[in-house]
Amino acid sequence: ISFPACWRPIGGGPERRLRLTDLSLSGFRAEGDRPLPVGQRGWLAVELGDGLWSAVDATVVRAAVDAGVRSHGFCIGSPDAAWRAVRARGDDPR
C-alpha cells in the first residue's frame, strides 16, 4: 500500500508528511523524511483511496533507518470506520 498522510503531534510541533506502507487494525508503518521520537502521540490524517479519509490518534512505537529509508511504527487507539473499510476491502493482505 502507499497512502499519503499528515502527522500532527499532540501538544504542538511541526506537521510532517508521511506515506503509509502497511496498516492493521492496531497500527501502521509509515515512511517520512524526518525522525519522529518514539513515544510521541499525535493525530494522523490519511487519504485511503476511493474518497476515504481517516483521522486516528496514534503513538510512535519504533523508528528505524534502513538503506536510507526512514520508517516508523505506530499503534493507534481505535480505528475509525474508513480505516476499518480499507481493511475489509483487502488493500492490506494481513
C-alpha positions in Angstrom: 0.0 0.0 0.0 1.0 3.6 -0.4 -1.3 6.2 1.2 -0.3 9.9 1.7 -0.8 11.2 5.2 -0.1 14.1 7.5 1.1 13.7 11.1 0.4 16.4 13.7 2.0 16.0 17.2 -0.3 16.5 20.2 0.9 19.4 22.2 2.5 21.2 19.2 5.4 20.7 16.9 5.8 20.8 13.2 3.4 18.9 10.9 5.0 16.1 9.0 4.2 14.4 5.6 4.2 10.6 5.8 3.4 7.8 3.4 1.7 4.7 5.0 3.2 1.5 3.7 1.4 -1.0 5.9 -1.7 -0.9 8.1 -3.6 -3.1 10.5 -6.5 -2.6 12.9 -4.0 -1.8 15.7 -1.4 0.3 13.9 0.6 1.2 10.8 4.0 1.6 9.4 4.9 4.9 7.6 7.9 6.4 5.8 8.9 10.0 6.2 11.9 12.3 5.6 12.4 13.4 9.3 12.8 11.5 12.5 9.9 11.2 15.0 10.6 10.5 18.6 9.4 7.1 20.0 6.6 7.8 22.4 5.3 10.8 20.7 1.5 11.0 20.4 -0.3 12.7 17.5 -3.1 12.8 15.0 -2.8 11.2 11.6 -5.0 12.2 8.7 -4.6 9.8 5.8 -6.2 9.5 2.4 -7.1 5.9 2.0 -8.3 6.0 -1.6 -11.7 5.9 -3.2 -12.6 9.2 -1.4 -12.0 7.7 2.0 -10.2 9.8 4.6 -9.3 8.7 8.1 -8.2 10.5 11.2 -6.7 8.5 14.1 -4.9 9.1 17.4 -1.5 7.3 17.2 1.7 6.8 19.1 5.2 6.3 17.6 6.4 2.9 18.9 9.5 2.4 16.8 11.8 4.2 14.4 14.4 2.8 12.0 16.5 3.8 9.0 17.3 1.0 6.5 19.1 1.7 3.2 18.5 5.4 3.7 14.7 5.0 4.2 13.4 6.3 7.5 10.4 4.4 8.7 8.3 4.5 11.9 5.9 2.1 13.5 2.8 3.4 15.2 0.0 2.0 17.3 -3.5 3.5 17.1 -6.1 3.9 19.8 -9.1 2.9 17.8 -9.6 2.6 14.0 -12.4 4.7 12.6 -15.0 3.5 10.0 -12.8 4.4 7.0 -9.8 2.6 8.4 -11.9 -0.5 9.0 -13.3 -0.3 5.5 -9.8 -0.3 3.9 -9.0 -3.4 6.0 -12.3 -5.0 4.9 -11.7 -4.4 1.2 -8.4 -6.2 1.4 -5.8 -3.5 0.5 -3.5 -5.0 3.1 -3.0 -8.7 2.8 -2.8 -9.4 6.5 
